[in-house]
Amino acid sequence: MRRIGRAILKIIIVSIIINIIFISYSYLSIRVMKNNYVSLFGYTFFEVASGSMSPAIKTGDIVVVKLNSLYHEGDIVTYEDNSSYITHRIVRIDGDRVLLKGDANNVDDAIVSSNVILGKVVLILKSIYLFRRIVLNVRVVVSFFITIVLFGLVFSYKNIDKLKKFRMRKIHYRREKKSRRRVSIKKRDANKRKINRGKRV
């Protein structure tokens, strides 16, 4: 049970660290470097704000987009529209003109130029936003670390108590061993004295 608990604890800690790194990088990329979106190793990601692509992509899902990738009719892509980013499916490609539509929408989007398409959606992370919001909540993080500290104190106290008992048993064993040696030495000396007396007689 302890091993399972430690494994779960490690997974949670790693998840928190990864989320913090991503959030920090996103903040630096957008706020400091003044980029419109985050770019990492040729990929970017967006949180879906509407259900226009449901059931394939639902509100709150994270889409990972490969920038400047090849795409075909039927692929899901992300494109820029008046400083907003929309993720829809390609209905038709006519040269540099692309017609897109949300799976849940009744009408097509306006035809867009291929220049505004960022790239193809290569991965959909389902409902990860719930986990991210919980993990990155300040109260949750503080409570989590307090719990870790308390568990650490409890386990350390138990380990110290076990170590003390082990040391006490070790000391007791050494004392018993010494006392046995003394008794055996006394018996040996007594036997020698008896033997010597017998020789004298």
N, C-alpha and C positions, 0 to 999 in steps of 0.2 A: 504493500500500500504506500509505503514511504517513497519507493522508487517511482511509482505512478504519479504521486503528488509532486515529486521533484521534476518529473518530465513535463507535467502540465504547467508547472510554475515556469520552467525554462521556455516553453512555447509561448506563454503569455508575455514574458519579459522580452523575448525576441520580437514578437509581434508589436509590442509597444515601441521598441527601439526603431524598428523598420518604419512604422507609421510616423514617428517623430522625425526621422531622417527625411521621409518624403514630404512631410508638411514643411519642414525647414527649407528644403531645396525648392519647393514650390513658392514659398514666400520670397526667397531670395531671387528666384527667376522672374517672378511677376512684379514684386514691389521694388526691388533694388535694381535688377537688370532691365526692368521695364519691358519684358517680353509679354506678348499677348497670351501665350500659353506655355506650359512647361514642356521642354524637349529634353529627353534623356535617352542617349544611345540610339537616336533615330526614331524614338517612340514618344507619344504623348498620351494623356488620359484625361477623360472628362466624366463628371458625374451627371447622369441623365436627369433632367429637371421635369420631363413630362412623359406621358404614356403614349405618345404618338407612334412608337415602335413596338408597343405591346402586341402579343405576348412575348415576342423574341427578346425585347429589351424593355424592362419596366422602370418606373420612376425610382431613382436612388441607386440603380445599377451603375457600375463603373465600366466605361468602354475604353479599351486600349487601342490606340490608333497608330499604325505604321505610317510614318510621314513619307510623302512623295512615292507611295507604292503604286503598283499597277492595279487597276480595278476593271471590272467587267459588269455587264448588265446583270442585275440580281444581287450584286455585292452591297454591303452596308458601308457607307462612307460618312465622314464628317466634313462639313464645309462651313465656310464663314459667310455670315449674312448680317451686315450692319453691326459689326463688332460682337455678334453673337455666334455661337457654334452649334450647328444643327446636325444631328445624326439621323440620316434617312437612307432608304434603299434606292439603288439606281433602277429606274424603269427603262430608260432608253438613252443610248449614247449616239449623238449625231455630230461627228467631228469634235470640235471644241465645246459643243453645247451638250449639256447633260440634264436630263429630266429625272427628278427624284420624287419620292413619295413616302410618307410614313405609313407603315403597315396598317395602323389603326385609323388613318385619315381617309376621308371619303373623296378628297380631291388631291390632285398632284400639286407639287410645289411649283413655283415659277422656274422656268428654265434658267440654269446657271452656267457660267463659264467654268471650264475645267481648271482655270487658274485659281479659283477660290476653294477648290477641294484640297483639304489637308492630306488625306490618305484614307486607307481602307481599315475598317475595324477588324482586328485580328483576335481580340479576346474580350469576352464579356464577363465581368465579375459580379455575380448575383448578390444583391442585398449586402454588399460589403460595407456600405455607408453606415448601416446600423452598428456594426462592430467598430468601425472607425470612430463614430460619434461617442460610443460608450467608452472605448479605450482612451480617447483623447479628452474626455471630460475631466476637468480639474479635480472635482470631488472624487471621481472614481479612481484616478491616479493616486491621489493623496491617501484615500482609504486603502488602496492596494498596497502601497508602500508601508503604511502603518501595520497592515496585516502581516506583511513579510517580516517586519522588524519584530513584531510580537511572536510570530512563529519561531523566528531565529532565537529570541530570548528563551522561549520555552524549551526548544531542542537543545540549546547550549546549556541550560540549567540541568536538563536531564542527563546530558553527556558529562557535565561536571560531577553530578551526583554519582553516576556510574563509575567515573574515574576515581573518585574518592573511595568508593566501596572496593574497587579493584586494588587500589593502593593499600587500603586497610587489610584486605585479605592477604596481599603480598607480604606486608609487614608481619602479620600474624603467622604466616607460613614460615617466614625466616626465623622468627622467634622460636617457633616450635622446633624447627630444624636445629637451631643452636642448642636448645634445651635437650633435645635427643642426643646430640653429640656430647654434651656435658655428661649426661647419664651414662652413655656408652663408654666414655673415657673413665668415669668413676668406677664402673663395673670392671673395666679392663685393668685399672690400677689395683682394684681390690683382688682380682684373680691373681695378678702378679705377686701381690703381697702374700697371698695364701700359698702360692707355689714356692716362694722363697722361704716361708716358714717351714713348709714341709721338707725342704732340702736341708735346712738347719737341723731339724729333728733327726 
